[in-house]
Amino acid sequence: MTKNRIDTKLAQCKAEGKKALITFITAGDGGYDCTEKAVLEMVENGADLIELGVPFSDPIAEGPVIQCASERSLKNGTTLVGIFELVRRLRKQTDVPLLLMMYLNTIFCYGTDRKAALTVSLFRISRMRKKMRFRAALTNITSITSAW
């Protein structure tokens, strides 16, 4: 079985005897170009995995900093489709594992019957209790390797 990017990177860190540096940014906070530049700077400065927060209008599971970043991002017009395009651009520039942190509602609003064709390493769902139900839905919309 082929390892996904997360497993590969974590195994590499372990072999090197180091901890993985996992960074976070809310996608679209400051615009897509700003997010793209920040992600590439994170990679250049040693990030092993990068989590992209998908902004949500009612981010109750988040603290005030991420809530404000989500609000700014949404006011900028950030959409899930736009974030998918951002990921496609980033994939051409880096193979660092990218994780999308989002709420389940976001996927269902996007549509579980749509194809996203992403190379995201993991979708992390906030406050998600029925992972198996979501995993089945996710399989219908994208071709990613998920690690639960």
Backbone as CSV, one residue per row, in Angstrom:
resi,resn,N_x,N_y,N_z,CA_x,CA_y,CA_z,C_x,C_y,C_z
1,MET,0.839,-1.183,0.000,0.000,0.000,0.000,0.889,1.255,0.000
2,THR,0.532,2.218,-0.820,1.285,3.459,-0.911,0.979,4.344,0.286
3,LYS,2.037,4.912,0.853,1.838,5.834,1.966,1.357,7.174,1.445
4,ASN,0.526,7.840,2.245,0.112,9.180,1.863,1.168,10.183,2.308
5,ARG,0.995,11.431,1.922,1.987,12.466,2.235,2.194,12.647,3.737
6,ILE,1.118,12.536,4.508,1.235,12.720,5.960,2.099,11.617,6.560
7,ASP,1.763,10.364,6.242,2.542,9.244,6.775,4.001,9.330,6.358
8,THR,4.230,9.689,5.107,5.599,9.802,4.608,6.372,10.875,5.365
9,LYS,5.761,12.052,5.547,6.432,13.154,6.227,6.676,12.826,7.699
10,LEU,5.699,12.226,8.371,5.877,11.880,9.784,6.945,10.800,9.958
11,ALA,7.010,9.854,9.040,8.062,8.829,9.095,9.435,9.464,8.881
12,GLN,9.500,10.426,7.976,10.757,11.141,7.730,11.193,11.889,8.988
13,CYS,10.273,12.593,9.620,10.597,13.323,10.860,11.087,12.359,11.940
14,LYS,10.409,11.239,12.067,10.797,10.247,13.075,12.195,9.709,12.795
15,ALA,12.459,9.404,11.532,13.775,8.884,11.153,14.883,9.902,11.432
16,GLU,14.540,11.189,11.310,15.507,12.253,11.572,15.558,12.643,13.044
17,GLY,14.709,11.992,13.858,14.687,12.268,15.289,14.175,13.656,15.636
18,LYS,13.245,14.173,14.825,12.721,15.509,15.097,11.203,15.480,15.195
19,LYS,10.662,16.494,15.818,9.215,16.686,15.898,8.750,17.356,14.613
20,ALA,7.536,17.059,14.202,6.971,17.699,13.013,6.447,19.083,13.375
21,LEU,6.746,20.043,12.535,6.211,21.381,12.689,4.951,21.479,11.832
22,ILE,3.803,21.622,12.494,2.523,21.712,11.808,1.999,23.128,12.005
23,THR,1.828,23.849,10.900,1.397,25.245,10.975,-0.048,25.376,10.498
24,PHE,-0.644,26.524,10.777,-2.050,26.772,10.440,-2.206,28.179,9.877
25,ILE,-3.089,28.304,8.914,-3.510,29.607,8.407,-4.949,29.474,7.922
26,THR,-5.731,30.515,8.151,-7.091,30.525,7.618,-7.003,30.911,6.145
27,ALA,-7.465,30.044,5.285,-7.402,30.288,3.843,-8.211,31.527,3.485
28,GLY,-7.625,32.382,2.681,-8.315,33.566,2.197,-8.250,34.771,3.114
29,ASP,-7.685,34.630,4.311,-7.529,35.786,5.198,-6.423,36.652,4.608
30,GLY,-6.811,37.789,4.064,-5.858,38.635,3.343,-5.901,38.380,1.844
31,GLY,-6.716,37.441,1.420,-6.848,37.093,0.004,-6.122,35.795,-0.324
32,TYR,-6.478,35.215,-1.442,-5.860,33.945,-1.852,-4.365,34.088,-2.097
33,ASP,-3.959,35.194,-2.735,-2.534,35.390,-3.024,-1.724,35.488,-1.732
34,CYS,-2.284,36.169,-0.749,-1.609,36.294,0.552,-1.474,34.921,1.208
35,THR,-2.530,34.114,1.146,-2.486,32.767,1.717,-1.446,31.917,0.998
36,GLU,-1.432,31.990,-0.326,-0.462,31.230,-1.113,0.967,31.605,-0.717
37,LYS,1.231,32.892,-0.644,2.564,33.362,-0.273,2.925,32.904,1.146
38,ALA,1.983,32.999,2.074,2.240,32.591,3.461,2.537,31.097,3.554
39,VAL,1.782,30.280,2.825,2.016,28.829,2.838,3.412,28.517,2.307
40,LEU,3.786,29.148,1.217,5.113,28.898,0.650,6.219,29.374,1.592
41,GLU,5.985,30.470,2.309,6.944,30.935,3.321,7.049,29.920,4.464
42,MET,5.912,29.350,4.863,5.922,28.323,5.910,6.786,27.136,5.487
43,VAL,6.593,26.705,4.238,7.381,25.586,3.710,8.862,25.943,3.722
44,GLU,9.181,27.131,3.206,10.569,27.584,3.133,11.221,27.653,4.520
45,ASN,10.405,27.916,5.526,10.924,28.064,6.879,10.732,26.832,7.745
46,GLY,10.476,25.684,7.114,10.528,24.423,7.836,9.235,23.756,8.216
47,ALA,8.089,24.251,7.768,6.832,23.576,8.091,6.808,22.197,7.442
48,ASP,6.424,21.208,8.229,6.343,19.836,7.727,4.952,19.503,7.198
49,LEU,3.935,20.040,7.815,2.540,19.880,7.399,1.874,21.238,7.576
50,ILE,0.933,21.556,6.697,0.240,22.844,6.797,-1.260,22.605,6.779
51,GLU,-1.910,23.184,7.789,-3.356,23.084,7.892,-3.959,24.387,7.379
52,LEU,-4.844,24.260,6.404,-5.561,25.412,5.862,-6.958,25.417,6.462
53,GLY,-7.261,26.437,7.226,-8.593,26.560,7.801,-9.562,27.066,6.754
54,VAL,-10.666,26.358,6.591,-11.715,26.799,5.679,-12.658,27.679,6.493
55,PRO,-12.782,28.969,6.126,-13.601,29.872,6.933,-15.067,29.439,6.957
56,PHE,-15.675,29.695,8.107,-17.071,29.309,8.318,-17.776,30.469,9.007
57,SER,-19.011,30.694,8.668,-19.739,31.857,9.178,-20.054,31.787,10.668
58,ASP,-20.076,30.619,11.245,-20.393,30.466,12.672,-19.399,29.486,13.297
59,PRO,-18.127,29.891,13.414,-17.073,28.970,13.864,-17.045,28.780,15.388
60,ILE,-18.075,28.127,15.927,-18.206,28.007,17.383,-17.136,27.125,18.019
61,ALA,-16.503,26.291,17.249,-15.481,25.397,17.815,-14.109,26.062,17.866
62,GLU,-14.021,27.305,17.423,-12.736,27.988,17.324,-12.596,29.068,18.382
63,GLY,-11.361,29.446,18.630,-11.084,30.559,19.529,-11.241,31.883,18.795
64,PRO,-11.067,32.995,19.514,-11.313,34.315,18.924,-10.396,34.671,17.751
65,VAL,-9.168,34.205,17.755,-8.246,34.548,16.660,-8.720,33.915,15.355
66,ILE,-9.063,32.637,15.389,-9.525,31.953,14.173,-10.915,32.448,13.789
67,GLN,-11.759,32.771,14.759,-13.072,33.338,14.443,-12.921,34.633,13.649
68,CYS,-12.040,35.512,14.109,-11.814,36.793,13.410,-11.209,36.571,12.028
69,ALA,-10.274,35.626,11.918,-9.666,35.323,10.617,-10.728,34.793,9.654
70,SER,-11.628,33.951,10.145,-12.712,33.430,9.303,-13.617,34.558,8.838
71,GLU,-13.943,35.463,9.730,-14.799,36.589,9.374,-14.144,37.452,8.287
72,ARG,-12.862,37.764,8.467,-12.151,38.571,7.454,-12.109,37.840,6.115
73,SER,-11.832,36.546,6.173,-11.737,35.754,4.952,-13.059,35.739,4.195
74,LEU,-14.144,35.513,4.915,-15.459,35.489,4.269,-15.820,36.864,3.701
75,LYS,-15.461,37.935,4.409,-15.709,39.283,3.889,-14.910,39.534,2.611
76,ASN,-13.765,38.843,2.472,-12.944,38.925,1.251,-13.552,38.142,0.099
77,GLY,-14.580,37.328,0.374,-15.216,36.544,-0.679,-14.656,35.140,-0.841
78,THR,-13.955,34.638,0.167,-13.387,33.292,0.095,-14.497,32.249,-0.018
79,THR,-14.285,31.290,-0.915,-15.232,30.183,-1.104,-14.467,28.864,-1.090
80,LEU,-15.184,27.784,-0.913,-14.552,26.470,-0.947,-13.960,26.191,-2.330
81,VAL,-14.664,26.578,-3.366,-14.149,26.401,-4.732,-12.848,27.189,-4.902
82,GLY,-12.811,28.402,-4.373,-11.592,29.215,-4.434,-10.440,28.575,-3.676
83,ILE,-10.749,27.968,-2.538,-9.717,27.278,-1.757,-9.212,26.059,-2.517
84,PHE,-10.110,25.332,-3.175,-9.673,24.190,-3.986,-8.720,24.657,-5.083
85,GLU,-9.020,25.788,-5.705,-8.129,26.333,-6.745,-6.783,26.737,-6.133
86,LEU,-6.812,27.326,-4.954,-5.585,27.675,-4.236,-4.736,26.427,-4.001
87,VAL,-5.373,25.348,-3.567,-4.652,24.087,-3.332,-4.034,23.576,-4.629
88,ARG,-4.761,23.680,-5.731,-4.206,23.247,-7.028,-2.945,24.051,-7.369
89,ARG,-2.988,25.356,-7.135,-1.804,26.195,-7.396,-0.651,25.812,-6.471
90,LEU,-0.957,25.600,-5.205,0.089,25.231,-4.250,0.716,23.887,-4.607
91,ARG,-0.092,22.948,-5.076,0.406,21.618,-5.418,1.447,21.679,-6.521
92,LYS,1.383,22.693,-7.376,2.369,22.847,-8.444,3.700,23.360,-7.907
93,GLN,3.679,23.876,-6.664,4.871,24.492,-6.091,5.471,23.740,-4.916
94,THR,4.692,22.854,-4.295,5.187,22.123,-3.128,4.424,20.817,-2.959
95,ASP,5.092,19.853,-2.374,4.407,18.592,-2.074,4.206,18.412,-0.569
96,VAL,4.368,19.502,0.205,4.136,19.438,1.647,2.690,18.977,1.888
97,PRO,2.464,18.126,2.879,1.079,17.715,3.167,0.209,18.919,3.532
98,LEU,-0.927,19.025,2.878,-1.903,20.078,3.144,-3.149,19.446,3.740
99,LEU,-3.620,20.016,4.830,-4.806,19.519,5.513,-5.851,20.619,5.492
100,LEU,-7.078,20.302,5.152,-8.145,21.293,5.206,-8.935,21.072,6.485
101,MET,-9.011,22.098,7.330,-9.802,22.030,8.554,-11.101,22.766,8.273
102,MET,-12.216,22.056,8.418,-13.502,22.658,8.087,-14.626,22.040,8.899
103,TYR,-15.776,22.617,8.760,-16.985,22.098,9.372,-17.703,21.215,8.361
104,LEU,-18.392,20.219,8.863,-19.092,19.264,8.011,-20.102,19.960,7.093
105,ASN,-20.776,20.983,7.598,-21.766,21.704,6.796,-21.165,22.198,5.482
106,THR,-19.902,22.575,5.512,-19.242,23.112,4.324,-19.252,22.087,3.194
107,ILE,-18.954,20.842,3.524,-18.948,19.778,2.505,-20.351,19.536,1.978
108,PHE,-21.327,19.475,2.869,-22.684,19.209,2.408,-23.253,20.374,1.597
109,CYS,-22.863,21.606,1.912,-23.290,22.749,1.093,-22.616,22.712,-0.277
110,TYR,-21.359,22.274,-0.298,-20.625,22.148,-1.565,-21.285,21.096,-2.439
111,GLY,-21.697,20.006,-1.802,-22.358,18.918,-2.520,-21.510,17.673,-2.531
112,THR,-22.029,16.620,-1.958,-21.250,15.387,-1.867,-21.198,14.630,-3.184
113,ASP,-21.955,15.080,-4.180,-21.932,14.420,-5.479,-20.976,15.094,-6.455
114,ARG,-20.325,16.184,-6.036,-19.391,16.901,-6.908,-17.983,16.341,-6.752
115,LYS,-17.231,16.427,-7.802,-15.844,15.969,-7.773,-14.917,17.165,-7.581
116,ALA,-14.011,17.049,-6.629,-13.084,18.142,-6.373,-11.693,17.852,-6.938
117,ALA,-11.331,16.576,-7.105,-10.036,16.189,-7.683,-8.876,16.922,-7.025
118,LEU,-8.825,16.861,-5.720,-7.779,17.546,-4.969,-6.633,16.623,-4.613
119,THR,-5.551,17.234,-4.241,-4.438,16.481,-3.681,-4.190,16.988,-2.268
120,VAL,-5.257,17.017,-1.504,-5.187,17.371,-0.092,-4.933,16.083,0.670
121,SER,-4.086,16.147,1.686,-3.740,14.942,2.415,-4.791,14.527,3.427
122,LEU,-5.559,15.467,3.936,-6.549,15.136,4.960,-7.550,16.256,5.099
123,PHE,-8.800,15.903,5.298,-9.820,16.848,5.713,-10.017,16.611,7.203
124,ARG,-9.854,17.643,8.036,-10.112,17.518,9.475,-11.397,18.269,9.749
125,ILE,-12.363,17.567,10.313,-13.684,18.126,10.508,-13.875,18.524,11.964
126,SER,-14.178,19.790,12.203,-14.425,20.269,13.560,-15.741,19.724,14.084
127,ARG,-15.721,19.296,15.335,-16.915,18.833,16.032,-17.642,17.738,15.269
128,MET,-16.909,16.856,14.664,-17.470,15.790,13.857,-17.568,14.521,14.678
129,ARG,-18.757,13.987,14.805,-18.957,12.791,15.623,-19.195,11.539,14.793
130,LYS,-19.741,11.696,13.627,-20.052,10.525,12.811,-19.085,10.457,11.639
131,LYS,-17.835,10.124,11.951,-16.786,10.136,10.930,-17.059,9.167,9.790
132,MET,-17.597,8.021,10.107,-17.800,7.025,9.049,-18.812,7.534,8.022
133,ARG,-19.867,8.196,8.479,-20.851,8.752,7.559,-20.188,9.791,6.662
134,PHE,-19.362,10.628,7.251,-18.671,11.648,6.472,-17.665,11.023,5.524
135,ARG,-16.938,10.015,6.004,-15.932,9.382,5.156,-16.563,8.848,3.873
136,ALA,-17.757,8.281,3.994,-18.460,7.788,2.817,-18.826,8.944,1.894
137,ALA,-19.279,10.058,2.461,-19.634,11.222,1.652,-18.399,11.802,0.982
138,LEU,-17.293,11.868,1.707,-16.067,12.435,1.180,-15.555,11.619,0.004
139,THR,-15.674,10.325,0.071,-15.234,9.457,-1.014,-15.945,9.837,-2.310
140,ASN,-17.173,10.330,-2.206,-17.925,10.706,-3.392,-17.475,12.022,-4.010
141,ILE,-16.792,12.882,-3.244,-16.495,14.191,-3.803,-15.044,14.416,-4.175
142,THR,-14.158,13.578,-3.722,-12.748,13.870,-3.988,-11.918,12.611,-4.003
143,SER,-10.738,12.728,-4.535,-9.836,11.593,-4.627,-8.636,11.815,-3.720
144,ILE,-8.886,11.837,-2.423,-7.804,12.047,-1.474,-7.572,10.796,-0.668
145,THR,-6.442,10.760,-0.009,-6.180,9.726,0.973,-6.495,10.343,2.321
146,SER,-7.460,9.779,3.011,-7.804,10.339,4.312,-7.206,9.461,5.408
147,ALA,-6.809,10.076,6.476,-6.230,9.360,7.602,-7.016,9.708,8.850
148,TRP,-7.844,8.808,9.317,-8.664,9.073,10.504,-7.990,8.532,11.718
